[in-house]
Amino acid sequence: MISRRSIIVGGGAGIGLVVAWGLWPRRYAPTLVANPGETPFGAWLKIGTDGHVTVAVPQVEHGQGVYTTLPQIVADELGADWRTVGVEPAPLNTLYANPVGLHDLFEGLFDRLPGRVAQPPMLTGGSSSIRMFEQACREAGAGARALLCMAAAKRWDADWTEVTVEAGFCTHAGKRIRFAELAEAAASFALPDPLPLGIQGAGKLAGTSVPRIDAAAKVDGSANFAGDVRLADMVHAAIRQGPVGGRLTKVDRAAADRIRGVLSVVDNPRWVAAVATTWWAAHKALDALAPRFENAAPSPIPARSTQRWTPPSRVPARR
């Protein structure tokens, strides 16, 4: 029974949640993980002591080339040597939210929700990668470049604005030094305001055709996909579903149990699954189960349309 007290308490809790959401911080710290020998620069890139530059990409590579285009934007502003640039998936973080893709995929549906409630997720879609993240990538590259130039200028007792970059080196008055040697010290400097976007010396990758970062791994088979994930004590499952409204009536468990590696058979009125130590064994067991489904209420076949299709009139070709 719903009492007046419960309504008041529930309403107060609801108001509290709304207020708490309104006061929730909207600034999130970068969570990009640096491996030994790497120095992170914000949320978008890391520079290693061996000279490699790793760019975090928050979009899924579906073959559209985003694992190359976004790193190319970062490397262009950074002034990096493209041969040293790599990529890794960005960690889960609201910093990489994609409201542009959300808007395009759902045709503005979420725009009608209160702004404080609708928190855009990380997602890929709507041809939004460049539109959403180009500016952030440029600022990330420009910021790291400025810090590297500051570190170099301190070594040379020079004005950092006079230090230029070229193919992974900071240069000034005939002297040059690799990014790798400056990265750790550079991370301790404060970013300038405004950021030096488009400074001469960088910007040599924009508009050029560069080798795709993901191509080699996909060709030689070293690229890891979801189906390549292997964990300790991991099992594989294969499932077969019945037709809409169908009901599972028969499976041959004995035949499935004879498949080497089968661990279990899980059934439900609407589907059956085989669980095994390998993907192949799970699928072989699923075939051996030979599941049968019955549909007590098959969907009626719609009446055949009485309309007839009339072909368009043919226009004689000109001679």
C-alpha positions in Angstrom: 0.0 0.0 0.0 1.3 3.4 -1.0 1.2 5.9 1.9 1.4 9.7 2.0 4.7 9.3 3.9 6.2 7.0 1.3 5.3 9.5 -1.5 6.9 12.4 0.5 10.1 10.3 1.1 10.2 9.1 -2.5 9.7 12.6 -3.8 12.4 14.0 -1.5 14.8 11.3 -2.7 14.0 12.1 -6.3 14.7 15.8 -5.7 17.9 14.9 -4.0 19.1 12.9 -7.0 18.3 15.8 -9.4 20.2 18.3 -7.2 23.1 15.9 -6.8 23.3 15.5 -10.6 23.2 19.2 -11.0 26.1 19.6 -8.7 28.1 16.7 -10.1 31.5 17.8 -11.5 31.6 18.0 -15.2 35.4 18.1 -15.4 37.0 14.6 -15.7 40.7 13.8 -15.2 42.5 11.9 -18.0 42.8 8.2 -17.4 45.2 7.3 -20.2 47.5 4.7 -18.8 51.3 5.2 -19.4 53.4 2.1 -19.6 57.0 2.0 -18.3 59.1 4.4 -20.4 56.1 6.5 -21.5 55.1 10.0 -20.6 51.4 10.9 -21.0 50.4 14.3 -22.3 46.8 14.8 -21.3 44.1 12.4 -22.6 45.2 12.0 -26.1 48.9 11.0 -26.5 52.0 9.5 -24.9 55.6 9.8 -25.9 58.1 7.0 -25.1 61.7 7.0 -24.3 62.3 5.2 -27.5 60.6 7.9 -29.5 57.3 6.3 -30.2 54.2 8.4 -30.1 50.9 6.7 -29.1 47.6 8.4 -29.8 44.4 7.3 -27.9 41.4 7.0 -30.3 37.9 6.9 -28.7 36.3 5.6 -31.9 35.9 2.1 -33.2 37.9 1.2 -36.3 35.3 -0.2 -38.7 37.4 0.1 -41.8 36.6 3.8 -42.1 40.2 4.7 -41.3 39.7 6.5 -38.0 42.7 4.7 -36.5 44.8 6.7 -39.0 43.0 10.0 -39.4 42.8 11.1 -35.8 46.4 10.1 -35.0 47.4 12.0 -38.2 45.7 15.2 -36.9 47.6 14.8 -33.5 50.9 14.1 -35.2 50.4 17.0 -37.7 50.2 19.5 -34.8 52.8 17.8 -32.8 55.4 17.7 -35.6 56.0 14.0 -35.2 57.6 11.6 -37.6 54.7 9.5 -38.9 56.9 6.4 -38.8 56.9 6.6 -35.0 53.2 7.1 -34.5 51.0 4.3 -33.1 47.5 4.0 -31.8 45.6 2.4 -28.9 41.9 2.4 -27.9 41.0 5.3 -25.5 40.0 4.3 -22.0 36.4 4.7 -20.9 36.1 8.4 -19.9 33.5 11.1 -20.4 36.3 13.2 -21.9 35.7 11.1 -25.1 31.9 11.5 -25.2 30.5 12.0 -28.7 27.3 14.1 -28.6 27.6 14.8 -32.3 27.4 11.1 -33.1 24.6 10.7 -30.6 22.6 13.5 -32.3 23.1 12.2 -35.8 22.4 8.5 -34.9 19.2 9.3 -33.1 18.1 12.3 -35.2 18.2 14.7 -32.3 16.0 12.6 -29.9 18.2 13.2 -26.9 18.5 17.0 -27.6 15.0 17.3 -26.2 16.0 15.9 -22.8 17.2 18.3 -20.1 20.9 19.1 -20.7 21.9 18.1 -17.2 20.4 14.7 -17.5 21.5 13.6 -20.9 25.2 12.5 -20.6 26.5 11.7 -24.1 28.2 8.3 -24.2 31.3 7.2 -26.1 30.1 5.9 -29.4 31.1 5.6 -33.1 28.6 6.4 -35.8 27.1 9.1 -37.9 30.4 9.9 -39.7 31.1 12.1 -36.7 34.7 11.2 -35.8 36.4 14.1 -37.4 33.7 16.6 -36.8 33.6 15.7 -33.1 37.3 15.2 -32.3 39.4 17.2 -34.8 39.7 20.2 -32.6 40.5 18.2 -29.5 43.2 16.3 -31.4 44.7 19.5 -32.8 44.8 21.0 -29.3 46.4 17.9 -27.9 49.2 17.9 -30.5 49.8 21.6 -30.2 49.9 21.5 -26.4 52.4 18.7 -26.3 54.5 20.5 -29.0 54.6 23.6 -26.9 55.7 21.7 -23.8 58.5 19.9 -25.7 59.7 23.3 -27.1 59.7 24.7 -23.5 61.8 21.8 -22.4 64.2 22.2 -25.3 64.4 26.0 -24.8 65.4 25.5 -21.1 68.3 23.3 -22.2 69.4 25.8 -24.7 68.6 28.9 -22.7 66.4 30.1 -25.5 62.9 31.5 -26.0 60.6 28.6 -26.4 58.5 30.4 -29.1 61.6 30.4 -31.3 62.0 26.7 -31.1 60.6 24.8 -34.0 59.8 21.1 -34.6 60.5 18.8 -37.5 59.9 15.0 -37.8 60.1 14.3 -34.1 62.9 16.8 -33.3 62.9 20.2 -31.6 65.3 22.5 -33.4 66.9 25.9 -32.8 69.9 27.8 -34.1 71.4 24.6 -35.8 70.8 22.4 -32.7 68.2 19.7 -32.5 67.0 17.1 -29.9 64.6 14.2 -30.1 61.1 14.3 -28.6 62.0 11.2 -26.7 64.8 12.9 -24.8 62.5 15.8 -23.8 59.2 14.1 -23.0 59.6 13.5 -19.2 60.9 17.0 -18.5 58.3 18.6 -20.9 55.4 17.1 -18.9 56.3 19.3 -15.9 55.8 22.6 -17.7 52.4 24.4 -17.8 50.5 24.7 -21.0 50.5 28.2 -22.6 47.3 30.1 -23.2 46.4 30.3 -26.0 47.7 27.1 -27.5 50.0 27.7 -30.5 47.9 26.0 -33.1 49.4 25.7 -36.6 52.9 26.9 -35.8 55.4 26.8 -38.7 57.4 23.6 -38.5 54.5 21.4 -37.7 51.6 20.9 -40.2 53.4 18.7 -42.7 51.1 15.7 -42.5 47.8 17.5 -43.2 46.5 16.8 -46.7 49.0 14.0 -47.4 48.4 10.3 -47.9 50.0 8.4 -45.1 50.2 4.6 -44.5 47.3 3.3 -42.5 48.3 2.4 -39.0 46.0 -0.6 -38.8 46.7 -2.1 -42.2 49.9 -4.1 -41.4 48.4 -5.8 -38.4 45.2 -6.8 -40.3 47.3 -8.2 -43.2 49.6 -10.3 -41.0 46.9 -11.4 -38.6 48.4 -9.8 -35.5 45.4 -7.5 -35.0 43.3 -8.4 -32.0 39.5 -8.4 -32.3 36.8 -9.3 -29.8 36.9 -12.9 -31.1 40.6 -13.1 -30.3 40.2 -12.3 -26.6 41.5 -15.2 -24.4 41.2 -15.1 -20.6 42.0 -17.6 -17.9 39.4 -20.4 -17.6 37.5 -18.9 -20.5 34.8 -20.9 -22.2 32.9 -20.4 -25.5 29.2 -20.7 -26.1 27.2 -21.2 -29.3 23.5 -20.5 -29.3 20.6 -21.4 -31.6 17.3 -19.6 -31.2 13.9 -20.8 -32.4 11.5 -18.9 -34.6 9.4 -16.1 -33.2 6.8 -17.7 -30.8 8.6 -21.0 -31.1 9.2 -23.4 -28.2 12.2 -25.8 -27.8 10.9 -29.4 -27.8 13.9 -31.7 -28.4 17.7 -31.8 -28.2 20.1 -34.6 -28.4 22.2 -34.1 -25.3 24.0 -37.4 -25.6 25.3 -36.5 -29.1 26.6 -33.2 -27.8 28.3 -34.8 -24.8 30.3 -36.9 -27.2 32.0 -33.8 -28.6 35.4 -33.4 -27.0 35.6 -30.2 -25.0 31.9 -29.8 -24.3 31.2 -28.6 -20.7 27.5 -28.0 -20.6 24.2 -27.6 -22.5 22.0 -24.7 -21.4 18.4 -24.6 -22.7 15.5 -22.3 -22.5 12.0 -22.6 -24.0 13.2 -20.2 -26.8 16.8 -21.2 -27.3 19.6 -23.7 -26.6 23.3 -23.1 -26.1 26.4 -25.4 -26.0 29.3 -24.4 -23.8 32.7 -25.8 -24.5 36.4 -25.1 -24.0 36.8 -23.9 -27.7 34.7 -22.1 -30.2 34.9 -25.0 -32.6 33.7 -27.5 -30.0 30.8 -25.3 -29.0 29.6 -25.0 -32.6 30.1 -28.7 -33.3 28.1 -29.5 -30.2 25.3 -27.2 -31.2 25.0 -29.0 -34.5 25.0 -32.4 -32.7 22.2 -31.2 -30.4 20.0 -30.9 -33.5 17.4 -28.8 -31.7 13.8 -29.0 -32.7 11.3 -26.1 -32.2 7.5 -26.0 -32.5 5.4 -23.0 -33.1 2.0 -23.3 -31.5 0.7 -20.1 -33.2 2.4 -19.6 -36.5 2.1 -16.1 -37.9 -0.7 -15.8 -40.5 0.4 -15.4 -44.1 -0.8 -12.0 -45.2 -3.3 -11.9 -48.0 -1.7 -11.5 -51.4 -1.9 -8.0 -52.8 -4.4 -7.4 -55.6 -2.3 -4.6 -57.0 -0.4 -5.3 -60.1 3.0 -3.7 -61.0 3.0 -1.7 -64.2 6.4 -1.4 -65.8 7.4 2.2 -66.8 6.9 3.2 -70.4 9.9 2.6 -72.6 11.4 5.6 -74.3 13.0 4.7 -77.6 16.7 5.4 -77.7 18.0 8.2 -79.9 20.0 7.0 -82.9 
